[in-house]
Amino acid sequence: MKRGLALAFKQLRRKVVVGIAGPSSHQRQAVVSLALVVLTELALLVLTFCTNFLSAYVHNTAEAFRGFRLRALANAQHVVAFERATGLFFEQPLQRWHDARFGGWRFWNTYYAGVHPVVTVVFLVFILVRMFAWKLVRVNWKRLNEGSAFEPERAAVRAPARVAFGELTPAQQYRFLRAVWVLGAWLCFVGFLLVPVMPPRLLPACDFFNSAGANVGACLTPEYAFVDTIGAHGSLLWDWNDESVKTLNNPYAAFPSQHTLFAAWCAITWILLVGPASPAVPARSARYFLRGLARWGIVAYPLVTIYCIVITANHYIADALGGLVALAISYVAVHCYHLHSARSAARDRHHELPLAARFPPRPPMAEALV
């Protein structure tokens, strides 16, 4: 993969020079087309990644903070009531248990503050570069002067019964995974707007204020004993008292949990791209075990993330479940859309075929034996 990417970018650098300085306008159009694809995708990904900040801006400009805070508190009480009714309200005992046996709060606070965006960005950049390198290799530079820049994608004539991820091209795989991530993130954005939820760490808080000087917490100290671990122990990256965090962050962007959704999306992306275990490797061999560990070990990442957001009192268990449900809805919606598009394209190609190809002659019937 590394060698292929290096070869692709070396080819791009050579063709960029030719495309800009050379006489062929088609070469310049191909280079500009590839650049526009990457820039458009980057703009979409950056905008989607900032949905938390965008929800804070919408709330700050659309309604008074006091009403926003009261709605978040009421929704938090509904979440707590739901968890108590279903036996899921164990965030406080879990936090006390972890503090008594492990501690290490600066590590977990830094994990919450930094791992979530870094890992997601790494996965997004990887699939974007992978798609870009594949498109670059597909450019038929010899036929550019004839006006044909890209080789057409092959597709089946018959309507597929399902969308097999391994049969998609790298560009189609990128569009599929990107659509799942983008739709899931914007579903969380809708949740941040319609269902603001006060996180556990703010339920007992009495002296935490935003950039405008308004109290953010609920001051329910006798009833809740959550500890704001970032406020009490800090992290290696940022603190809640940083002015930039107070200004840009939405303190009630808890449901659904984007931390959970992004971590689960990274795990699904890795599993789909690595692919199934090789049938040529014996099932009980060390290579088979290592390949399975390399593929399925990523499942630990969303599990550790859920554990982190709960023990640091930044999310409820219900928030994590909401993030998984949002990801499931996004995945199913994108899968159905791709399946519908593939079937529609297959029907269109079938109707474009000549009648002889669409309706092949039947084999002659055998003569009856007398």
Secondary structure, DSSP 8 states (H G I E B T S, - for coil): -HHHHHHHHHHHHHHHHHHHHSS-HHHHHHHHHHHHHHHHHHHHHHHHHTHHHHHHHHHHHHS-HHHHHHHHHHHHHHHHHHHHHHT---HHHHHHHHHHHT--HHHHHHIIIIIHHHHHHHHHHHHHHHHHHHHHHHB-GGGGGGT--B------SS--SS--GGGS-HHHHHHHHHHHHHHHHHHHHHHHHHS----GGGSS-SS-B-TTS-B-S---TTT-----HHHHH--SS--TT-HHHHHH--TT--SS-HHHHHHHHHHHHHHHHH-S--TTS-TTSHHHHHHHHHHHGGGHHHHHHHHHHHHTTS--HHHHHHHHHHHHHHHHHHHHHHHHHHHHHHHHHHHHS-HHHHS-----------
